[in-house]
Amino acid sequence: MTAPSADPGRRVFEEHRRLLFSVAYRLLGSAADAEDAVQDSWLKWSAADRSHVADPKTYLTRIVSNLALEQLRSARHKRELYVGPWLPEPILTEGDTADAVVDAESVSTALLVVLETLSPLERAVFVLREVFGFGHAEIAEAVERSETAVRQAAHRARAHVRARRPRFTADRSRQREVTERFLAATAGGDVNALMELLSPDVTLWTDGGGKVRQALRPVTGAERVAAWFAALGGVTYQGVGPADMRADLVEVNGGPGVVFRAPGRVIATLTFDFGADGRITALHNVANPDKLRAVSEGTAYDVGTR
């Protein structure tokens, strides 16, 4: 057992570490980058003159937000050159996250994909305002912009997200039931059963990052997506035969997801987006090994917003 830190600054930082990761992950879509931002926040916090810091939470949020903004700006060019669709790095999440609808939705793969289409400033403002409930004045200080600029960015971001991410979805029990049925139909190669679970205009996004073989363009339509998954039970993938592959139903990014495992390693994750009728509207398959570290380590993150 580790003794509590005698450093008051360290204690304050540790009190807010979970919140800082939660902000950084939603801004960056990467657990590794979020952890780097949190560590760099500690370095800045430990070196700062904290005698005039009245609100450590806001001060630390400002630090991590600015660090994440810097990373976002430098990452945009790399993501434009990315091989195939770019998807966020999946993380295992704790059950309590799923109990809070806003927390779960705000860390979902589907929303993180939408946030990727915002400018870095719009993304930061949206996350801090809509997810964490910071006021416009607080956000202006955090991102070092005028309050007017923040309000304008918030309006643009909110409109953009709402146009691409309607706020309705099936309840969690229905989501889990559909996911279980999807897994069973995939294992049995049952195209008809899969068709019943998929929306007609369903889209499958696959992210191999050029490291493993995946579709370089989205696969659209219930028939094509159903055929894709019905064939999985009879093919070798990344050198792993069907008999040696295991699919575990777990919580990924705040909702029911699947982790595909081979002996000694994780080879892919799958998350789902659901419509109001409970059918699957989108699937996000991450197989880029560089993005599977967090899931492979088995750490379940608490990404609550409070």
Disulfide bonds with the S-S distance in Angstrom:
none
